[in-house]
Amino acid sequence: MDKKELINSGKVKSVYTTSNDDEVIIEFRDDMTAGDGARKEVMDKKGSYNAIISAKIFKVLEENGIKTQFIDLLENNVMLAKKLDMIPIEVIVRNIATGSLVRNYPIEDGTKLNPPMVQMDLKDDDYHDPMLNDSLIQALGIATPEEVEFLTKAALEINDVLSKFLIDAGIILVDFKVEFGKDKDGNILLGDEISPDGCRLWDSETLDMLDKELFREGKDSEVMDAYIEVYNRIIPDDEKVI
């Protein structure tokens, strides 16, 4: 399917229209960014690994009753997806306290969170993705109380499925962020991507990082090895394409 017009070019992905008004093409680029795009590098095949990992995870979630925008992987770094009107909220699920949570609150790094914590941030780089609460969401008019309830429930369901899937591959799902949007009929679907870019992933034995946090810490030479390790663990040999 041919790409038509560019709809959006984000920090690491580009979205295009197609000949079908209800579908889009999402191109995963090799860009790696941190600090709201203040730091940027290009890493060979990074887009392909993220696209393939995301496609696999979306398939697993679909098999477990979670509706996503994913349709097909057209190329290693190109995804065909349902067109969504994205809700400008990043839904973050935390299973273990680390990162900004321990920097901003009196909680010890590595604390297991039971039940998992659900956090919602405004998706807006200009405002550095500030944390939201129900009153702010209502004031901004970006989601109804019923939609917030749906997003929370869906994120926890994703967490349950994904945590079990990854631990079988020897990976701990520390935390992750997801985004949702509405299709032409108003149904809320999981969109965007789920990859090492938007998750904290630790080796279940060594607790070594297998995600973008390596880039944030300046360990650039280790980043792609970590992404490839995740790919190798969750993609069966007969599905490997890189």
Secondary structure, 3 states (H helix, E strand, C coil): CCCCCEEEECCCEEEEECCCCCEEEEEECCEEEECCCCEEEECCCHHHHHHHHHHHHHHHHHHCCCCECEEEEEECCEEEEECCEECCEEEEEEEECCCHHHHHCCCCCCCEEEEEEEEEEECCHHHCCCECCHHHHHHHCCCCHHHHHHHHHHHHHHHHHHHHHHHCCCEEEEEEEEEEEECCCCCEEEECCCCCCCEEEEECCCCCECCCHHHHCCCHHHHHHHHHHHHHHHCCHHHCCC
